[in-house]
Amino acid sequence: MSAKSHPKASDRFAAVLLAALIAGSSVVSADEKNPPASAGKKIPPQEKMRQVEPAAGGFCLVSYFDEGREKPLSGDPAHQMTYIGEVYYFSSAEAKKKFEAAPYKYLPQLGGMCVTALGGPYANRLPGNPRIFSIFEGRLYFYSSTRAKRTYEDKLEPLTQRAHRRFNVPAAGGHCPVSYRLEQKARKGTSVFRSVYRGYAYDMSSQDFQDAFDKGPANYVPAYHGFCPVSIADDVLWLGDPTVFSILNGKTYLLKDAKAKQKFDAETAAILKQADTKWLTLKGRRP
């Protein structure tokens, strides 16, 4: 969802996967005729896209809204499109057209995070299971388990309100992730140019920067979800200070303070090697 069309707040923040999902996002369809070259020969774009794991488990987002449907339909790679760095499959050309006309209507709320986990007492960001869902007030919500759905399905009104309130707190302290890369500055963004990518909201400082983000969000989001790599290497989860950062090989790293940045810049290779390993073991403790 993008600031351009100004839908209501919950649509804007949860739809690009939501937000910019609509805005200048670059839509790549299966029949786009601009195949890249690889190993000396061209690969049809449809074949290349098939190598990418589809979002929502490959299920057709439009099918969730079929009346009385208890299980979503599997999408067909022949009917696919890319939206904010995510590939979506649809069950038919008609379903794909419905999505293209109003993405915010079909995209899972909260960036696909489990509504129970985010709206519950611990405010955890756990990925939702696209097989376990509810349609509430015309919006799609995922759960992380059948137990989570059974426990909270009759409490969705207060649960979704809390989840949306927490979800709408932007990552990186509201700083523009594109500014880090393109301006080498920690510049505050605004919710007017907000986009959502893989469960996190990001505020950009301008429409141009939102357009750039929407075309390739993975190029701009901070590594390790914004946690300090020096702390991760020490087996500690500590969010980086969004005003203290380093750019290395096209990635943005947020550091907890100036001392951590000094250490990171001096011992980069060793720290990243440790951090990459520890990041996997810290998975159960990550938000």
C-alpha positions in Angstrom: 0.0 0.0 0.0 1.4 3.3 -0.7 1.0 6.8 0.5 -0.2 7.8 -3.0 -3.7 6.4 -2.6 -4.0 7.3 1.1 -6.2 4.3 2.2 -7.0 4.0 5.9 -4.2 3.5 8.3 -4.4 -0.3 8.8 -4.4 -0.7 5.0 -1.4 1.5 4.6 0.8 -0.1 7.3 0.0 -3.7 6.7 -0.5 -3.8 3.0 2.9 -3.2 1.1 3.6 -6.0 1.9 1.4 -3.6 2.1 2.3 0.0 2.4 4.3 0.7 -0.7 3.1 -2.5 -1.9 0.9 -0.4 -4.1 3.0 2.7 -4.5 5.7 3.0 -7.0 6.4 -0.6 -6.5 7.7 -2.3 -9.5 5.4 -5.1 -10.6 7.1 -7.8 -12.6 4.7 -10.2 -14.3 5.6 -13.6 -15.7 5.2 -12.4 -19.2 7.6 -9.5 -18.9 10.1 -9.6 -21.8 13.4 -8.5 -20.3 15.3 -11.8 -19.6 18.7 -11.4 -17.9 21.8 -13.0 -19.2 23.4 -15.8 -17.3 26.3 -18.2 -18.1 26.3 -16.9 -21.7 22.7 -17.5 -22.4 19.4 -15.8 -21.7 17.0 -17.2 -19.2 13.3 -16.5 -19.7 12.0 -14.3 -16.8 9.3 -16.8 -16.0 11.9 -19.6 -15.4 14.0 -17.3 -13.3 11.0 -16.3 -11.2 10.2 -19.9 -10.5 13.5 -20.2 -8.7 12.2 -17.7 -6.1 10.3 -19.1 -3.2 6.8 -17.6 -3.3 5.3 -15.6 -0.5 2.3 -16.9 1.5 3.5 -20.4 1.0 2.6 -20.2 -2.7 -1.1 -19.9 -1.9 -3.4 -17.6 -3.9 -4.2 -14.6 -1.7 -7.4 -14.0 -3.5 -8.7 -17.4 -2.7 -8.7 -16.8 1.0 -11.7 -14.5 0.5 -13.9 -17.1 -1.3 -17.1 -17.5 0.7 -17.0 -20.6 2.9 -13.4 -21.5 2.0 -11.5 -23.3 4.8 -8.3 -23.9 2.8 -6.7 -21.6 0.4 -6.0 -22.6 -3.2 -2.5 -23.3 -4.3 -1.2 -20.6 -6.7 0.1 -21.4 -10.2 3.6 -20.1 -11.2 2.1 -19.3 -14.6 0.1 -16.5 -12.8 2.6 -14.7 -10.7 3.7 -11.2 -10.0 6.4 -9.5 -7.8 5.4 -6.9 -5.3 7.9 -5.2 -3.0 10.5 -7.9 -3.4 8.1 -10.8 -2.9 6.7 -13.2 -5.5 3.0 -14.1 -5.3 1.3 -17.0 -7.1 -2.4 -16.9 -8.1 -4.8 -19.6 -9.0 -5.9 -18.0 -12.2 -5.4 -15.0 -14.4 -8.7 -13.6 -13.0 -7.4 -13.9 -9.5 -4.2 -12.1 -10.4 -6.2 -9.2 -12.0 -8.3 -8.9 -8.8 -5.1 -8.6 -6.7 -3.5 -6.1 -9.1 -6.6 -3.9 -8.8 -6.6 -3.7 -5.0 -3.5 -5.3 -3.4 -4.3 -3.9 0.1 -7.5 -5.8 0.1 -5.9 -9.2 -0.2 -2.4 -8.9 1.4 -2.1 -10.5 4.9 -2.3 -8.0 7.7 0.8 -7.3 9.9 3.1 -8.3 7.1 2.1 -11.9 7.5 3.1 -12.0 11.2 1.1 -14.1 13.6 -1.7 -11.9 15.0 -1.8 -13.8 18.2 1.9 -13.4 18.9 2.1 -9.7 18.0 -1.2 -8.8 19.7 -0.6 -11.0 22.8 1.1 -10.3 26.1 4.6 -10.8 24.7 4.3 -8.7 21.5 6.5 -11.2 19.6 7.0 -11.1 15.8 6.5 -14.7 14.7 5.8 -15.6 11.1 2.2 -16.7 10.5 1.4 -20.0 8.9 -0.5 -19.3 5.7 -2.5 -22.5 6.2 -4.0 -21.2 9.4 -6.0 -18.0 9.0 -9.0 -15.9 9.8 -10.8 -13.2 7.8 -11.8 -10.5 10.3 -13.5 -7.3 9.2 -12.6 -8.1 5.6 -8.9 -8.5 6.3 -6.7 -11.6 6.2 -4.8 -12.6 9.4 -2.4 -15.5 9.8 -1.7 -17.5 13.0 1.5 -19.4 13.9 -0.4 -22.5 15.0 -3.9 -24.0 15.3 -3.6 -23.6 19.1 -3.0 -19.9 18.7 -6.1 -19.7 16.5 -8.3 -21.7 18.9 -7.2 -19.6 21.9 -7.7 -16.2 20.4 -10.1 -16.4 17.5 -13.0 -15.1 19.6 -10.9 -12.2 20.9 -9.9 -10.8 17.6 -11.1 -7.3 18.0 -8.8 -6.3 20.9 -6.1 -8.6 19.6 -6.0 -7.0 16.2 -6.1 -3.5 17.7 -3.0 -4.2 19.8 -1.2 -6.0 17.0 -1.7 -3.1 14.6 -0.6 -0.5 17.2 2.6 -2.5 17.8 3.2 -3.3 14.2 3.0 0.3 13.1 6.0 1.3 15.1 8.6 1.7 12.3 11.9 -0.2 12.3 15.2 1.6 12.7 13.6 4.1 15.0 11.7 5.6 12.0 14.9 6.4 10.1 14.9 6.1 6.4 16.8 2.9 5.3 17.4 4.3 1.8 19.2 7.4 3.3 21.8 5.2 4.9 22.8 3.8 1.5 22.3 6.7 -0.8 23.1 9.6 1.4 25.4 8.0 4.0 23.1 9.8 6.5 20.8 8.7 9.3 17.7 10.7 8.2 14.3 10.4 9.8 11.5 9.1 7.6 7.8 9.8 7.8 4.7 7.6 7.9 3.5 9.4 4.7 6.2 7.4 2.8 5.8 4.1 4.7 6.3 0.7 3.2 6.2 -2.8 4.8 8.6 -5.6 4.1 8.6 -9.0 5.7 6.8 -8.0 8.8 8.4 -4.7 9.5 7.3 -1.1 8.6 9.9 1.3 7.2 9.5 5.0 6.9 11.2 6.8 4.0 12.2 10.5 3.9 10.8 11.1 0.4 8.6 9.7 -2.4 11.7 9.0 -4.5 13.3 7.0 -1.7 10.1 5.0 -1.1 10.0 4.2 -4.8 13.6 3.0 -4.6 12.8 0.9 -1.6 9.8 -0.7 -3.1 11.8 -1.8 -6.2 14.4 -3.6 -4.0 13.7 -3.6 -0.3 16.4 -6.2 0.4 19.0 -3.7 -0.8 18.2 -1.3 2.0 16.8 -3.0 5.1 19.4 -3.1 7.9 21.1 -6.5 8.5 20.1 -8.7 11.4 16.7 -6.8 11.6 18.6 -3.8 13.0 20.3 -5.7 15.9 23.9 -4.8 16.6 26.3 -7.3 15.0 28.9 -6.8 17.7 26.3 -7.7 20.4 25.1 -10.7 18.3 28.7 -12.0 18.1 28.8 -11.8 21.9 25.5 -13.9 22.0 23.4 -10.9 23.0 20.4 -9.3 21.3 20.8 -5.6 21.4 19.1 -3.3 19.0 21.5 -1.0 17.1 21.3 2.8 17.6 19.8 4.0 14.2 22.1 7.0 14.2 25.3 4.8 14.5 25.8 2.7 11.4 28.3 1.3 9.0 27.8 0.4 5.3 29.8 -2.6 4.0 29.4 -4.4 0.7 26.0 -2.8 0.1 24.6 -3.7 3.5 23.6 -1.4 6.4 24.7 -2.4 9.9 23.3 -0.6 13.0 25.6 -0.5 16.0 24.6 0.0 19.6 27.0 2.8 20.3 30.2 4.5 19.0 32.5 2.0 20.8 30.7 -0.9 19.1 31.1 0.9 15.7 34.8 1.4 16.3 35.2 -2.3 17.1 33.1 -3.4 14.1 35.0 -1.2 11.7 38.3 -2.6 13.0 37.4 -6.3 13.2 34.6 -6.5 10.6 35.3 -10.0 9.1 35.7 -11.8 12.4 32.6 -10.1 13.9 30.4 -10.9 10.9 31.5 -14.5 10.9 30.6 -14.9 14.6 27.4 -12.9 14.2 26.2 -15.0 11.2 26.6 -18.1 13.3 25.1 -16.7 16.5 22.2 -15.2 14.6 21.0 -18.7 13.7 21.3 -19.9 17.4 19.5 -16.8 18.6 16.5 -17.4 16.3 14.2 -18.5 19.1 15.0 -15.3 21.1 14.5 -12.9 18.2 11.4 -10.8 17.9 
